[in-house]
Amino acid sequence: MVTYHVRCPRLQTPLDSTPFHQWVFPDGPVWTAFHRIESGYLLRFPELADFTISSDGRLVACHPVPDVTEETSQHLYLNQVLPLALSMMGKMVFHGSAVEVGSVAVAFVAESGRGKSTLAASFATSGFRFLTDDGLVVEPYDNGYLALPSQPSIRLWTDSEKALISPGAKMAPTLCFNTKSRFLAGFDMAFCNYSRPLDRVYFLGEGKNTGFVIQPMAAAESLVEWVKHSFLLDIEERSLLASHFDSVANLVNQQRHYRLDYPRRYEELASVRQAIVQHIHEEETTI
């Protein structure tokens, strides 16, 4: 679907163009600068790598900065660049995790820091299989939608690691730009390598509620949330944006959406997980 090549390392020389979009860290530095080039797009991760993406998203090439590890450039490709390339091909890709409950997929969608990965890891270390840690790909299937599996690993901050991961769990090499640890799927953290019907979606709140809250969401509100959490490479490409909007509108009309909030305390995770499973089963019995 996407052809990926790693080119020779090279220094990042100044670019003639002005970025049309940027991802910026909360404390100010630029994480990614988006540039248009003749063949498509160039994504610059300062001091790490430059990625070129063809205008149709099907060709991606990486020029890592000298001394940047292969693991780092591969991570950038899989977690940052590939979802954007897929968006150029008309795929629906979102900032979300997904787990398997019974025979269906349940998605947790939110911005960074809201607990998507922690929630997925909580399920995965408790007998449920996870499909993706982030970069949730959803595609139409029969009368509904499928959630597709991604990488068999979950990235966690140190506090989540201590709360959820058993000692000796298999880890991927550490990345030079991120202190998160990436844990590989295995016996203690089950992974689902098959697409599953997407049953419902929970949009995660800020964690300010003192108790566990699930609220059904109206279609218009769900549409706004999906679009807000979409991977989109060129937000100024009107035809692509219109097509994505139509696809998401169809998704909204066929899925169940809820606002989910709960205290962000690790000792509450088991209760949160049980409440989510109970919510799913209660609704299944009323349908």
C-alpha positions in Angstrom: 0.0 0.0 0.0 2.8 2.4 1.0 6.3 1.9 -0.3 8.9 3.0 2.2 12.7 3.6 1.6 15.4 4.7 4.0 18.0 6.9 2.1 21.5 7.9 3.1 21.8 10.0 6.2 22.2 13.7 5.6 22.3 17.0 7.5 19.2 19.1 7.6 20.1 22.2 5.5 17.8 25.2 5.5 14.7 25.0 3.3 13.6 27.7 0.8 10.0 27.2 1.6 8.0 28.3 4.6 6.1 25.5 6.4 2.4 25.5 5.7 1.7 23.7 9.0 3.6 22.8 12.2 3.3 20.5 15.1 4.6 22.2 18.2 5.5 20.9 21.7 3.5 22.5 24.6 6.7 24.3 25.7 7.4 25.8 22.3 9.9 23.9 20.1 8.7 22.6 16.7 8.2 18.9 16.6 7.3 18.6 12.8 7.4 21.2 10.0 5.2 20.5 6.9 6.5 21.7 3.6 5.2 21.4 0.0 7.7 20.3 -2.6 7.4 19.5 -6.3 6.9 15.8 -5.8 4.5 16.1 -2.8 5.5 16.9 0.7 8.5 17.1 3.0 8.1 16.6 6.7 11.0 17.8 8.8 11.6 16.5 12.3 14.3 18.8 13.6 17.6 17.1 14.3 16.1 13.7 13.6 15.0 13.1 10.0 13.4 14.5 6.8 10.6 12.4 5.2 9.3 13.0 1.7 5.8 11.8 0.8 4.5 11.6 -2.7 1.3 13.6 -3.5 -0.8 10.4 -3.5 0.8 9.1 -0.3 2.1 5.9 -1.8 5.8 6.6 -1.7 7.7 7.6 1.4 11.4 8.1 1.8 13.4 8.9 4.9 16.7 10.8 5.2 17.8 10.4 8.8 20.2 12.9 10.3 23.7 11.3 10.8 23.9 9.2 14.0 20.1 8.9 14.4 19.4 5.3 15.0 17.4 3.0 12.7 14.9 2.4 15.6 14.3 6.2 15.8 13.6 6.7 12.1 11.4 3.6 12.0 9.4 4.8 14.9 8.9 8.2 13.3 7.8 6.5 10.1 5.3 4.1 11.7 3.8 6.4 14.3 3.9 9.9 12.7 4.5 9.7 8.9 2.6 6.5 7.8 -0.7 7.7 9.3 -0.3 10.9 7.4 0.6 9.1 4.1 -2.5 6.9 4.6 -4.7 10.0 4.9 -3.5 11.1 1.5 -4.9 7.8 0.2 -8.3 8.5 1.6 -7.9 6.3 4.6 -9.5 7.3 8.0 -6.7 7.4 10.6 -7.2 8.8 14.1 -5.4 9.4 17.4 -6.9 6.5 19.2 -6.2 3.1 20.8 -8.4 0.1 20.4 -8.9 -3.2 22.3 -10.9 -6.4 21.6 -13.8 -7.1 23.9 -15.5 -10.3 23.0 -15.3 -10.4 19.2 -15.5 -6.7 18.6 -13.3 -3.7 18.8 -13.7 -0.8 21.2 -11.9 2.4 20.6 -10.6 5.2 22.9 -10.0 8.4 21.1 -8.3 11.5 22.5 -5.4 13.9 22.3 -2.0 13.0 23.7 -1.9 12.8 27.5 -5.5 11.8 28.0 -4.7 8.1 28.8 -5.3 6.2 25.5 -2.2 4.0 25.8 -2.6 3.5 29.6 -6.2 2.3 29.1 -5.2 0.0 26.2 -2.4 -1.4 28.3 -4.7 -1.9 31.2 -7.0 -4.1 29.0 -4.0 -5.9 27.4 -2.5 -6.9 30.7 -5.9 -8.2 32.0 -6.8 -10.8 29.4 -8.1 -8.6 26.6 -6.2 -8.2 23.3 -5.2 -4.7 22.0 -5.3 -3.8 18.3 -3.4 -0.5 18.4 -1.8 1.9 20.8 -2.3 4.9 18.5 -2.9 5.5 14.8 -6.3 3.9 14.7 -7.2 3.0 11.1 -10.9 2.5 10.4 -12.4 1.3 7.2 -15.9 0.5 5.9 -16.9 -3.2 5.9 -20.4 -4.6 5.0 -22.9 -2.5 7.0 -20.3 -1.3 9.5 -16.7 -0.5 10.1 -13.5 -2.4 10.9 -10.7 -1.4 13.3 -7.4 -2.5 11.9 -4.5 -3.8 13.9 -1.3 -1.7 14.0 2.1 -2.3 15.7 2.2 -5.0 18.4 3.6 -2.7 21.0 2.4 0.0 23.5 4.3 3.1 24.6 4.0 4.2 28.2 5.4 6.8 30.5 7.3 5.6 33.6 4.4 5.9 36.0 2.1 3.8 33.8 4.9 1.3 33.3 5.3 0.9 37.0 1.5 0.5 37.5 0.8 -2.0 34.7 3.9 -3.8 33.3 5.4 -6.9 34.9 9.2 -6.9 35.6 11.1 -8.5 32.7 8.6 -7.5 30.0 10.1 -7.4 26.5 11.0 -3.8 25.5 12.0 -2.2 22.2 15.2 -0.1 22.0 15.0 3.3 23.7 14.4 6.3 21.4 16.7 9.3 21.6 13.9 11.9 21.6 11.4 10.4 24.0 11.5 9.0 27.5 8.5 6.8 26.9 9.2 3.0 26.9 7.8 0.8 24.2 6.7 -2.6 25.4 6.3 -5.5 22.9 3.3 -7.7 22.9 3.7 -11.1 24.4 2.2 -13.5 26.9 1.6 -10.8 29.5 0.3 -8.2 27.0 -2.0 -9.7 24.4 -2.2 -8.4 20.9 -4.9 -9.0 18.3 -3.5 -9.3 14.8 -6.8 -9.3 13.0 -9.3 -6.6 12.1 -12.3 -6.5 14.3 -15.8 -4.9 13.8 -15.8 -1.5 15.5 -18.6 -1.7 18.1 -18.3 1.7 19.8 -16.1 4.7 20.5 -15.3 6.4 23.7 -13.9 9.9 23.6 -11.8 10.5 26.7 -12.3 13.5 28.9 -9.8 15.5 30.9 -9.9 13.3 34.0 -11.5 16.0 36.2 -14.5 14.0 37.2 -14.4 12.6 40.7 -16.3 9.4 39.5 -16.8 7.3 36.4 -18.9 8.9 33.8 -20.2 7.6 30.4 -22.5 9.9 28.4 -24.0 9.2 25.0 -22.9 11.8 22.3 -25.0 13.3 19.6 -23.9 12.8 16.0 -22.9 16.4 15.5 -20.7 16.4 18.6 -19.1 13.0 17.6 -18.3 14.4 14.1 -16.4 17.3 15.6 -14.4 15.0 17.8 -13.5 12.6 15.0 -12.3 15.4 12.8 -10.4 17.0 15.6 -8.5 13.8 16.3 -7.8 12.9 12.6 -4.4 12.4 11.1 -4.5 14.8 8.1 -1.3 15.7 6.2 -2.6 18.7 4.2 -5.4 20.5 6.0 -5.5 23.0 3.1 -6.3 20.4 0.4 -10.0 21.1 0.1 -11.1 18.1 -2.0 -9.3 15.7 0.3 -10.7 17.5 3.4 -14.2 17.3 2.0 -13.9 13.6 1.2 -12.6 12.9 4.7 -15.4 14.9 6.2 -18.0 12.8 4.2 -16.3 9.6 5.3 -16.3 10.6 8.9 -20.0 11.7 8.7 -20.9 8.2 7.4 -18.9 6.7 10.3 -20.7 8.8 12.8 -24.1 7.6 11.5 -23.3 4.0 12.0 -21.4 3.8 15.3 -22.2 4.4 19.0 -20.2 7.2 20.6 -19.8 8.1 24.2 -18.0 10.7 26.3 -15.9 8.8 28.9 -14.3 10.4 31.9 -12.8 9.0 35.1 -10.2 10.0 37.8 -6.7 9.4 36.5 -5.6 7.3 39.4 -3.9 3.9 38.7 -5.7 2.3 41.6 -9.0 3.0 39.8 -8.0 1.4 36.5 -9.4 -2.1 37.3 -12.8 -0.5 38.3 -12.8 1.6 35.1 -12.0 -1.4 32.9 -14.8 -3.4 34.6 -17.3 -0.5 34.2 -16.5 -0.3 30.5 -17.0 -4.0 29.9 -20.2 -3.9 31.9 -21.4 -0.9 29.8 -20.8 -2.9 26.6 -22.6 -6.0 27.9 -25.6 -4.1 29.3 -26.1 -2.4 25.9 -25.8 -5.7 24.0 -28.6 -7.2 26.1 -30.9 -4.3 25.3 -30.4 -4.4 21.6 
